[in-house]
């Protein structure tokens, strides 16, 4: 037993030699061809669940058609994430290593614009706040790399290879290059912030950071365990933070970075998390809409997707 579907090319330049129809068995699924995208004939959106049986897709069977498109050269989602988070892990040790060469050379040009280095910062050693900032930021991105390798599961194997530059730019430039360039300067706000834990803000920042990182890791682990091996279908998540917002992993991520900012007083990191929050808000609303559409009344709608009462 089987059935026949019309095959339509979504782009004019599309796939060459595409057959007008295709014969499929009853249990055929939207298997991950990586480079070939399979689209809903009505919504024109990709079929996200790669294990979904095509015969059970109402728009596909009603129109007797699937739409396909060559998505171009592909790269592993896992590799993309590894590359994104690798940038800060390079830039922060680099600027710590060259600080005694770089900053004395540029300070004469900035004199009068930036504060004079404190005696502790001028000695050539990192202040205790700068040391704490280094450890907090490095620990965050090491955690992210380990989660990509051992925790995260991806609903699709690949993404267009060209996206790796776009996706990596944000982390490499804002959290990596600009963040490190500013924080480890002897005249930076972090250098001027006194001894670590000498201010209540430092203690609050450290507490928020530890709380945010642990809760974020917990949510990531939970989301990974939602899907059994081989599953790609979306399920309704519950548990820590999910009663407050759609994406508590984003909420805890923001809390952790607020903690780092309270310790470092870093303008660069404020810009980083502000831009990041905007994108997390967009992604969060996308997930909220998908949950509402897929699960209907079974899903308890959220008014806030990443920060209760705010975003």
N, C-alpha and C positions, 0 to 999 in steps of 0.2 A: 504494500500500500504506500501511497505517496501523493504528492500534489505538485502542481506547476505554478510558478510565479513569474510574472513579467519582471524583467530587469531593466531599470532605467538609469542612465548615466546622469548624475547631478550637474556635472560641469561639461561645457562644450569640448574642452581639451581632454576630458576624462580618459578612462581606461580604453585601450585599443583592443579590438577583437572581442568585445563584450557580447555574449549571446543575447538574443532577444528574450529568451525565457530560460528558466532553470528548473530541473526536476529535483525535488527534495523528498526525503523520507519524512514520515510523520513526526519523528522525534528530533528533527533538525533544529539546531539552536543558532543564535547569533554569535557564532564562534569568533574568537579574536583573530582576525586576519592581520592585525597590526596596521598595515598600510592601507587597507581597504575599509572605509567607513560605511556602515549600513544604516540607512535613515528611514524613519517613519514616513510613509507616503502622504500623510495628512499634515502633521506638525512640521515635517522636514527636519526634525531633530534626530540625533543619533539614538539608536537603541542602546541604552546604557547597560542593561543587564545582559552580559555576554552569554549567560547560561540559560536565558529565557528561551522557551520553545517557540519558534516562529509561528507555528500553527495556532498558538494561544494569543498572538498579538492581533487584536480585533481590527485595527486599521489596515494591517498587512493583508489579512485574509479577506476583508470586505472589498478592498480594491484589487486584490490579487496581484500585488506589486511590491517590490522592494526597490529602494533607490540606493545606489552605491556611488562612492566617490574615492578617487585616489587622494589620500591624505598626505602624500609626499614622504620623503625620508623620515624614518621614525627613530626614536631613542627611548630607552627604558625610563619609565617614571621614577623608578628607584634611583637610577643614575643621576637624573635631573636633580632630585632632592639632595643627594649626596654632594653634588657640585655646588648647589645653592649655599649650603651650610658650611662648605669647606672654606669659602672666601674669608669670613671673619677669623677662622682658625689659622689663617696665614697672616693676615694683616696685623692682628694684635701682637703676636710674638715679634713680627718684623719691626714694628714701630717701637716696641720696648727695647729691641736690640740696637736700633740706630738712634735712639733718643739723644744720647750724649754727643752725637755728631750733627744730627739734623737741627735740633732746636737752638743750640748756640749759634749756628750759622744763620738762622732766619730771625732770631730775636732782635738784632739791631734794626731790621726793617720794620718790625712791629712795635718797637719801643714807643711808648706814648699812646698806643692803641690798646695793648693788653696790659694786665697788671704785672708788676715786677715779680719774679719768682721768689717764693718764700725761701729762707735759708735752707730748710730741709729739701725743697725741690731743687734749689740751685746746686746742691751738693752732688748732683748727678744720680742720686738714688731715687727710686720710686717712693712716693709717700705711702703711708699705710692705706689711705683711701684708694690710691691708684692700684696698689697691690690687690686690694679687695675687689676692685672693679675688674681687674684682669682675671682673677679667679672666677668671679661670678659669670662673666661673659664667656670665658672659655668653657666652663662647666655647662652652660646653657647649650652651646653649639655641639659639644661632645655628646650631650644627652640627645640632641636632635639627630645626630648622625647614627647613634646606636639604635634609636627608635626606627629610623629608616631601614636599617639592616635587619633588625630582629623583631619589630613590633608591627609596623604599618603593613596593611594589606591594601592592594590597589585593585579597583574594579576593572581597570584596563591595563594591559601590559605596557603600552607605549604612548608617546605623544609626538607631535611633529618636532623634528630635531632642531629646527630654527628657534623654537621657544626656549631652548636652554639659555641663550644669551639674555633674552628678555627676563626670564625668571631669576637668573643669577644676578643680574645687574643690581636689583634692589638690595639684596643682602651684602653683596661684595662692596658696593659703593657706600651705602648709608650705615650699615652696622659694622662693616669692615673698614674701608679706607677712611671715611670721614670720622667715624666714631673713634677709631684708634689714633688717628692723627691729632684729634683734639684732646682726648682723655689723658694721654701720656705726656703732654707738653708740660714743662715746669711752671707755666703761667696759666694753666687751664683751671676751670672751676674745681675740678677734682683735686688738683694740687693745692688749691687755696682752702680746701674744706676741713683742714685740721686733721687731728689723729682719728683714725677709724674708731667708731663707737664713742667718740668724745661728744657727739651731738645726739639728741634723741631721734633726729631724723635718720641717722645712720642705723640705729636699732630698729626703727619702724621699717626702713627700707630693706634691711636684711630679713626681717620677719616676713614681709610681703613676698620677697624673692623666694625664700624657702617654701612658703605656703603655696605660692603660684606654681613653682616648678614641680612640687610633689603632686599637687592636684592635677596639673596638666598631664603629668606622666600617668596618673591613675586613669584619667579619662581616655587617653590614647590606648592604654592597655585594655580598658573595657570595650572601646569601639572595635579593637582588633579581635576580641573574643566573641563579638556579636555574630560574626560570620563563621560558619563552620568551614573546614577545608574544602575549597572548590566553589564555595558560594560567592556570588557577587551581588545578589539582590539586596536592596536597602531594607533595613528593619527599623522599628521605632525604638530609639534608645531611651533608657531611663537611668536613674541613679544620680550620682554626685553632680549637682549643678544643672541637670536637665529639666528640673522643675522651674528653674529661673529663666533660662535662655535656651535658644536652639543649639548653640555651639559653646558649651562651657569650656572646651579646650581653648577656644580663642579668649574667653573671659580670663582664664587663669594665666594664659600667655601675657595678656596685657597687665595683669596684676604683678607678675614677675618682673616685667620691664619697668613698671612704675617703681618697684623696689630698687632696681638698679639705678634709676634716675635720681631717686632720693639720696642714694649714697654718693653718686658721681656729680650730680647737678649738671649733667651733660646736655647742652642744647642740641648736639648732633643726635643723641639718642631720643630726645623729644621729637625731633623731625622724623626719625626712623619709625617710632611706634605710632606717631600720628598718621603717617602714610600707611603703615601696616594695618592700623585699625580701620582705615577706610576700605582697604581691600578685604579684610576679614568681615566687615559689615556687608559688603556686596556678596561675598561667598556665603555668609550666614543666611541672608535673605533668600538666596538661591536654594539653599537646603530647606529652609522653612517652607517655601512655596512648593518644593518637590514633595515634602512630607504631607502637606495639606492635600495636594492633588492625588497622591498615591494612596493615602490611608483614610482620607475623608474624616468621618466622625470618630474613627478609632484614635485619631491623633488629637491631642490637646494643643490647640494653637497657642503660640507664644507671641506676646507683643514686642518683646525685646529679643534680639538674636545673639548679641555678644556681651552687652552690659545692661543689667536690669534697670529699667526706667530711663535709659540714656540712648542706647543704640540697639 
